[in-house]
Amino acid sequence: MKIKIRQGNYEKMGVRSQGNEVTFTFGCNKGKNAVVLYPRNGGKIERIEVPEEFRIGSMVSLTVQGISLQDYDYNYVLDGHVVNDPYAVSIVGRESWGDEERLKADFIAKSRFSHSDYDWTGDVRPKLSDEEMILYKLHVRAFSMKGRAKGKNKGTFAGVTEAIPYLKALGVSVVEMMPVYEFEELMVPSPKNTLLNYAAWKAARDEKETAGTKKKKDVKLNVWGYRDANYFSPKASYAAGKDAETELKDLIRTLHENRMECVLEFFFPEGHTGAYIVEALRHWVRDYHVDGFHLLGYGIPMNAILTDPLLSDTKIFCPGFTEEFISGNKEKNRLFVYNEEFLYPARKMLNRLEMNLDDMVREIVKTHPGQGFVNYITSNNGFTMNDLFSYAEKHNEANGEGNADGSNWNYSANYGEEGDSRKRAVLSERKRQLRNAFSLLLLSKGVPLIYEGDECGNSKKGNNNTYCQDNELSYVDWSVRKRDRELCQFVKELIAFRRAHPVLTDRTMFSHSCRPESGLPEISYHGENAWMSGPEYGRCAIGLLYCGEYVEVQKGKDDDLIYIAYNFMGGQQSLALPKLPYIGEWMKIMDTAVDQDPFLETPERTRDQKIMLPGRSVRIYIGQRAPAGRKRRKEK
């Protein structure tokens, strides 16, 4: 191969190709560094040494004349180590998920240059307000492997695209995907030297794995992808075909066509610069039209992210923001806190463990003008919703770590029998608790997040840390039973009710002063007696009255008066139902204690000022006005 080299331009990290010239720009220490070219037709591997004079600071830039990157893949050699280009937009060699054949020969994945010509014409990003957001978190492979997608689409971006009609019908408006960038799922040590000593490294690894046994051990997988990775390239094994880039872009475009947003989860371990992280996020916004990021890890350059012009209207989700960022935020629907402060009070109240009603109510109504709160009770890190009420203890034995991994602070309960049960009393309690949990989640002020399969009773058999389980334990089982279809329908109705009543989602800070039109505050609390200043000490039942006159359902029409009654105790509790400020009646429209559909086909009139709320139940009442022409009731 006849080539010429010269010093590059240092303009941008990564690879730039123009005509028969290719410029490689990357960071490295002083020493022997090189570019390795792999002919795609299987010819001789070429190694191009980088002259030390091509370095400025910790960057080198090398322009190679006489090649086309349509004919080659490439890697870098840094201090004797063969590594992928961290800015590569495509990685070759991991197209098959969990394929141990990669360990037998050329294990090293290769970087590939790709110039996308994807046509985004007509794509419109929804830019949803937080009042419109219902998040649904999924793992591409686990979500679509068992019953949700067909044929080769199982476990792929295309499989998730197939499920968009289902998610939209459920009421989901934002899909959050766990890592979809290119990570190595095989949990094996990386080779520590050049291509020349790979055989020695592999022999040492094989000897260690087979020591003391005649049968080779299975290689453990990191299914979730929370590890160092190639952050500019989509995961090739998540593609049904050969083009992960186009398939993922098709998925995001289809979400947008259905007025749904895409949020990607990113985990950055220690060692990455802030500039690298920002550039990675810019890449996904610019080239993939991503709507938001859930950022985890270390060294997240939040100030640079929030002040970057390209990311200025991108939604950012993280464990928390400083007051400086919140006060400086000009986009109302941009910053979102993943709110564990909701998770623990919710679990404690639902399962009657270390109960504190005051904490729970504070989370139900919590809002802030400068940031949103993502409320969730379950996620990938922990029990599923079904298992939260089926297992008192974690059961992670299958992970091979002696059940020592995973959180011990689950605040779960089994209601009489650990795991699967056929006892009617046990199943009845669990069924009601699932309804109560979703009611608590979807009737609270913050943005609700549903974890994949929870809406149809999916179970992981008590494993609260399935990070290494690529099997039936981890896959969402969509072959749901009758009671699970009922739960799914209930979740769908709850989301529809939430959407129909903006008083439940309005982010305006609550004021306890009253409007003269009705004499009611925006929100009020009711125990055994009406009009309490807050939750009554020692009680675990409360009624929350939301005054719909503070928001509009549609132009010129206020929302309803909505009274939500919660009883977290096992026994019956009485609650005061306040008098309406107008002629009318309270109508009960939902009751989780009802054995069939909790949303009543015919709302029930409630004339008493005291209601008896069954143990472990949630009810919704609507203040229905009498026909026009009748006088407003006078307040006493």
N, C-alpha and C positions, 0 to 999 in steps of 0.2 A: 504494500500500500504506500503510494507516494503522497506524502502530506508535508505541509509547512506549518510552522507555529510562530506566533508572535504574541506580544503582550495584549491582553484584553482591555476592556474599557471600564470595568468595575462598577458599571451603572446599576446592576441589579443582581442579587444572588440567584443562583440556579443556572439554567441553560437557555441560551438564545440562539436561534438558527436563522440564517439568512443566506439564500443561495447555496453555494458550496462551502460556506463558512459557518463554524459553530463556536460559540464562546461559552466556556465553562468558568463560572465564578463561584468560589466557595471559601469557607473559613478553614484554617488549619494552623498548626504550630510549625515552627521551623523544623526542617528535617527533610527526609525523602518523601515527597508527595507526588502522586501521579493520577492520570486519568486512564481507566481501563475501558477499552472498547470491545464489545462482544458482537461479532457479525450475526445478524439474524438468520443468515443462511447456514450457520454452523461452521464457518471458516475459522481461521487462526485468530486467537485473542491478541489484541494489540495493547501495548502499554506505553503511554506517553508520559515521560518524566516532566515535571514542572520545574523550570529553572528558578532558582531562588530570587533572581532579580525581578521576577514577575509578581513579587509579593509587595503589598503595601499594608503595613500593620499586620493584622492577622488574616488578611484576605489575599488570595491569589486569583488572577484572571488570565485565562489562557484561550487564545483564539486559534482554532485548528482549521487550516484551509485544505480543501480537497476531499471533504467527506460530506455525506448527507446522513442526518440522524434518522432518516426513514430506513436506513440500512443497518443501523447499529443500536444496541442498548449499551448502557455504560454504568460504571461505578467509579468511586474514588478510592485511592490508596492514601491513607493518612497515618503517618508514623508507622507504616508497615501493616496497617489494618485495612482490609477491604470493607468499605461501607457504602450504603446507598446515599444518593444525593438527598439530603433532607428537604429539598425544594422540588423533588421530582413529582410531576403531576400524574404519573402512572408507575406502578411497580409490577414487574413480571416475575412469575415463579411461585405465586401463591393463589393460583386460579382455583385450585381444588381445596375445599375446606378440610382442615385437619389431616392432610395427606402425609403420612409418615414416609412416603417414598422420597420426600424432599430430604430426608436424613441420609439417604443411601448414596447419593451422587453429588450433584452440584447444588448443595443446600443454599448457597448464597443467592438471594433474590437480586434482580437487576433493575436499575432505573431505566425508565423509558421516556423519551421526549414525545409529547403529544400536543398538537395544535388543534384545539377544538373549533369546529365550525358549526356547533349546535345552533339551531335557529330558535331564538327566544322571542321572535316577533309576536306581538300580541299578548305576551305574558304580563299579568298585572298582579303585583303583590298586594294581598288583602289589607295589610296594615290595620289589624283588628284592635279595637279598644279592649281594655282588660275586662270590661263588662260583658264582652262577647266571647271571651276565651274559656274554653273547656279543654284542658290538656289531656292527652292520652300518651303515656310513655310506653315504648315498646322496644324490643330487641329484634332486629330484622329477621334473624334466623329462627329464634324461638317462637316468634309470633306467627310465622307462616309455614312452619314445618308440618303441622298435624291438623289437616282438615280445613284450613282457611284458604290455601292456594292449591293449584292443580299442577300435576306433572312436574316438569323441570322448574316451574316457578316457586316450588317450595323452598323456603329459606332464603329468598332473594328479594331485591328491590322490586322486581316485577310482582312478586307475591304480595307485598305490601300495597302496591298499586291496585291489585285486584280487590283488596279489602276496603278501599276508599269509600265505595257506596255504603258498606256496612257501617263504617265509622261515622260517616255523615248522617246516616239515618239514626244512629244512636244519639247524635247531638254534638259530637266532637268537632272542634274548630281548629285545634292546634295539635299536630302530631310531633312528639319529641322522640327522636331515635337515639338509642345508646350508640357508642362509637361506631361510625361507618367509614372512618378513615382506615388506611392500610396498616393493620397491626399483625404481628405474628402470633397466632393462637397456640402453636406448639410450644410448650413450656420446657425448652431445653437450653443448655448453656450456649452462648454464641461462640463461634470460633474466634480465637484471640490473635490470629496472625494472618498471613497472606494466603493466597490460593495455594502456595507451594507446600504449606504444612497442614492443609485441610485433612488429608488422609490420616496424618498422625493424630490430629484432634478427634476425628471420628472414631478411630480405633480405640483411643483412650475412653471415649464416652461409651462405646459399645461394651468394653470390658467392665466398666463400672456398673452399667445397667444389668449385665448378665451375671455379675459376681454372686455366687451362692445359689444360683437357680439355673435350671436348664431352659426355662421359657423366658423369652424377652418380655419385659414389662411393657404395658401400654404407656404411651406418652401422655402425660396429663395436658389438658387444654385450658387456656385462659379464654373462656367463652365471651366474657364481657368486654375485654379489650382495654381495661384500665392499666395501661403500661405504655412505655415509650413506643413511638410509632412513626410512620411517615404521614405527616399531617396535611399534606397537599394532595394526596391521592385517595380515591375511593377504594373500598375493599373489594378486590377482584373476585373473591369467592362468594360475594353477595350478588353476583350477576347471574342471571339465568342463561345469558349468552356469553359472548366474548368481550362485551363492551360495558364495563361497570359504569363508566362516566356517563354515557348516553342513558343508560337504564335509570340511574339515580336522578338525572336531570328530567327524564320523563316522569318519574314519580313526583318530584317537586312541582313540575308544571301542572300535573293533574291535580295535585292538592290546590294549587292556586286557582285552577279552573272551577273548583268546587268551593271557592272562598274559604280555604283552609290554609293554615300556615305550617311551615316546617322549622322546627328547632332541632339543632344538633348538639349532642353532648360531647364535650371535649375534656380530656384529662391530660394535664401536662405535669410530668414528674420534674424534679429539680434538675437544673442544668440548661434549660432553654432561656435564651435572652428574651427580653420584652419585645424587641424589634421582630424577632422570629415569630412570636405568638401573634402579634398584631398582623403581620403579613399573612400568616396562615388564615386568620379570620377574614381578612380582606379578600383573599383568594376565593373562599367559599361564598362570600356575599356577591362578589363580582362575577364569578364564573358559574356558580350554581344557584344563584338567587335565593340563598338561604335567608330566612326571616329572623332568626335569633339563635343564640348560643347559651347552653347551660355549661358554665365554666367551673372546672374542678382542678385541684392540684396545687402547684407551688409557683410562686413568682409571677402570678397573673398581673400584668401591667395595667391595672384598672384605669388609671388616669389617662394613659395613652389610648386605650380602647375607647373611653368615653369622649375623648376630644378628637378622635380621628374623623375627618369629614366623611369618608366613605361609609363609616359605621354609625353615623349620627342618628339614624332612625332604626337601627338594628336592635331588637330586643335582647337584653342581657339578663341572664338568670344566674345567681350565685348565692352562697350561704349568707351574704350580708354586704352592705355598703356603709362607708363612713358617712357622717353627717355632711362632710364637705361635698361628696359626690351627690348626695340626695338634694341638698340645697342648690347645687349648681345645675341640676338636671332640668332642662327646658322641655323635654319630651315627656308628656304625662304618662304615656303607655310604653315606657322603655325599660325601666329598671324593675326587676322582680326578685324577691328574696324567697329562696326555698325554705319554707317555714316549718322547721322541726318543732317550733314552739306550739304548733297546732297538733302535731302527731302524738306527742306524749300525753297531754291532757285528754285528747280524744280516746286513746287506748285505755287510759286509767279510768275514765268515766264509764266507758262502755263495758269494761270488764270488772268494774268495782274494785280497783286496786289503787290505793293511795289517792282517793278521789278528792278533787278540789273544784267545786262548781264555779267558783269565782275565776279561776284560771281558764276554765273551759269557755265561759261566757265572754271573757275578754278576747279570746281567740275567734269566737264566732263572729263578733262585730268589729274586729280590728281592721282598720283602714288607715291610709296615709296619702296625702295629696302628692307626695314626691316619689313614691314607690309602691309597687303592688306586692302582694303576698301570695305565694303558691302554697295552698293548703293540700296536704296529703296525709293519709293514714297508713298507706302501704306503698312500697316501691320495690325495685329489684333487690335492694339491700335490706332484707327482712322478710317476714312472712307475707304471703298473699292475704287478701281479705278473708278468704274462706278459712285459711289456716290460722288466722288470728283468733278465730272462735272455735277451732277444732283441736288445737294443741296447746297444752300448758307449758311445754318445754320444746326447745329446738331439737331436731333430729337430723344432724349433718354427718352421720357416720359414713355415708357414701362418698364424702369428700376425701376420705383417707387421712384425716387429721385428728382422729380420736374424739370427734365432736367438740374440739376445742376452738374451732373457728366460728365466725358468726357472732352476732351480738347476743349477750345474755340478758339484755334489758328489753324484753319483748312486750311485757304487760299483756300477755295473752291468757286465754282460758279455754278449757275443752268442754265445759258444761255437762260433765258426767262421764265422759269416756274419751280417752286419748286417741285421736285420729278418726278413721272412718267408723261410722256407727249405723246401726239399723234401729236403734231405739227411737220411738216416735217423740218422746219427750225431749231427748237430746237434739234431734233434728229440728223440732219445732223452735227450740230456744235459739239454735244457730241461725235458722231462717230469719227469725225476727231481728237478731242482732246484725245480720248483714243488711237488712233494710234500715235499721237504726243508724248504722255506720254511714251508709250512703246518704241518708237524710241529713245527718250532721255535716257531712262533707259538702253536699250540693246546696244546702240552705244557708251556708255561712258566707260571709262577705268576700273573702279572698277568692283568688282564682283556683278552682278545684283541679286536681290532677288524679286521673284514674290510671292505675297500673294495668298493663295488658292482661286481659282475661278475667280480671276481678269482677267485672260486670256479669259474668256468667259462671261464677263459682269455681274458677280454676284453682287447683291445689298443687303444691309441690311436696306433699306428704311430710310437711313439717320441717323441710330443709329451708333455713332462712339465709342461705349463702350459696346459691347454685352457680357461682362464678366458673366452676370447672365442669359443670354437668351439661354435656351436649347429648341429650337423650330425652326419653319420655318424662323424666323428672323436671326438666327445664322447659320443654315445649308446652305451649298453650294447647290444651285439649278442647277442641271446638265441637266435639260430639257431645253436646250438653244434654242433660236430663231435663225433664219437665219442670222441676222446681228451679233449675238454673235459667231456663227460658223465662220463667216468671220473674226472676230477679233481674234479668236483662231488660225486660219490658218495664219493670218498675224504675230502673235507672234511667231509661229513656224518658219516662213520664216526669221524673224529677227534674231532668235537664230541661225539658220543655216548660215545666212550671217556672223554673228559675229564669229562663229566657223571657217568659211572658210577664215577669214582675221585676222591673229594674230597681225597685226599692231594695231588693235583696242584694244587688250587685253594685249599686252606686257608691263611688269611692269618696264622696264628700264626707268630711269629718262630721260625726254625729254632734248635734247640738241638743241639749236637754231643755232648751227654752221652747215654748209652745207657739205655734202659729195661731193667729187670731181666728182664722176660718174655722178651725176645728177644736182649738184648745188642747191639741195633743203635741207632744214632742216627736221628733223623728223616730225615736225608739224608747220604749219603756219596759220595765220589768215587773212581773207579777208572780207572787207566790200564793200562799193560802189566802192572802189579802192582796187586793189590787194596788197598783201604783207604789211599788217598792223602789227604794233608791238603788237597789242592786240585788244580787243573789242573797237569799237568807242564809245566815251561818248555820252549818250543820245539815242543811237540806240538799237534796240532789234532784229536785224537780223545779222547773221554772217555765214561765210563759214569757215569750218575747213578742211585743207588739210593734210592728213596723207601720208607720203612718205613710201611706202612699201619696198623700197630698204634697209631699216634698219633691216628687219626681213625676215626670210625664211618661205614660205608656206610649202615647202618641201625641202629636200636637193638639193641645187644647183638652187633653184627657188625662187626669191624674191616675196614678196606680191605686190599688185597693188598700184597705186596712187588712193587714195580714197578721194573724196571731199564731205563733208556732209554740207548741207545748212539748217540753222534753221531760221525761221521767226516766232517770238512770237507775232508780232503785228496783229491787226485785218485786216489791209489793206495790199495791195501788196507792196513789197519792192524789190529794185534792189540790186544785188550782183555781184561782179566781179568774173569771172571764169578765173583763171590764165592760161597762156599758158603752154602747156605740154613741158617738156624738151626733148621730142623726137617726131618724126613724128607719128602722131596719132590723135585721136579724143576723146573728152569727150562723154561718153554715160550715159544718165539718165536711171537708173535701178529701182528707187523707188521714189514714190511721194505720200505722205499721203493725198494730195488734190484730188487724183483720186478717183472717186466714187466707183469703183469696187475694184479689187485687186491692192493695191498700188505697189506691185512688178510687173513691166511691163512684159507682156509675150514676147514682142519684145522691147529690149532697144532702146531708141531714141537718134540719133546723135544730138549733140549740138555744133554748129560751132561758135556761138556768144560768145564774151568775157564778155558779160553782160547777166545775167539771171534775169527774173522777177519772183519773188517767191510769190505765192499766200499767202494771210493772213492765219496765224495759220497753217503752214505746214512745213514739213521736206522733203528734197530730198537727194538722194544719187546719185553721179556721179562716174563713174570709168574711169580712163584714159586708153583708149585702144590703144595699139601700132599698128602701121601699119605693114604690112607683112615684114618679114626679108629682108634685102638687101637695104633698103632705109636709107638715112643718117639721123643722129640725128639733130634735129633743133637747131640752134645756138641761145643762149640767147642774147638779146639785152642789 
